[in-house]
C-alpha cells in the first residue's frame, strides 16, 4: 500500500509534545506508544521502530510499519488509522509505566560497559559479562522504583560455597531509563545499566 504525505514538517512544540508515553485501546486491547527522539516502542514495548512526522502524519517503519494521521485535543493524542478508526491516547507518567522487559548495558561508574542484563516477561532475567560472557539465569520483581533480582545458585560468578540464590537490588530511574545497583558481583562498586533500544 502506498501512502502519500506532504513534505512540510510539524512545528517543534508539537513534536516535543509527542515525546512521551501514550496509552490507548485498539481492538479491545491496550496499545502503548512510547516516543524517544527518532525511535518509538510499540506493541507493549517489544518492538522498537523508527518514525518521522510529516504535517499531521506519523510514519513508522521497522519490525512494525504503519502510517496514521494524528492531532491533539484536550491533552489527548488522537490517531486515525488507515481503516478510519480513531484511537484516543492519554499520557502516562514515567513512574506509572509498566516495565515489560528490555536489554540493559553498562558497568561501574566511570568505566567501560562490561555487563549486560536482559529482562523478559514473566519475571525472567539473564545477565552476562559483556561482550561474550556466559549467560546467568534468574528472576526479577518490581516494586515501583525498586527491582529485586534473584539469581540461581552458581550463576553469579560467586564461589561454590554459596548454597542458595543470590539477590541484587536495583534502583530504577524511569526518567533516565537506568538501573543503579549498589552491589552486584564481588569486587565491583556501584553499577549503572542503561536501557538500549537497538542491539
Buried (B, 14 or more C-beta within 10 A) or exposed (E): EEEEBEEEEBEEEBEEBBEBBBBBEEEEEEBBBBBBEEBBBBBBBBEBBBBEBBEBBBBBEBEBEBBBBBEEEEEEBBBBEEEEEEBBBEBBEBEEBEBBBBBBBBBBEEEEBBBBBBBBEEBEBBBBBBEEEEEBEBBBEBEEEEBEBBBEEEBBBEEEEEEEBBEBEBEBBBEEBBBBBEEBBEEBEEBBBBBBBEE
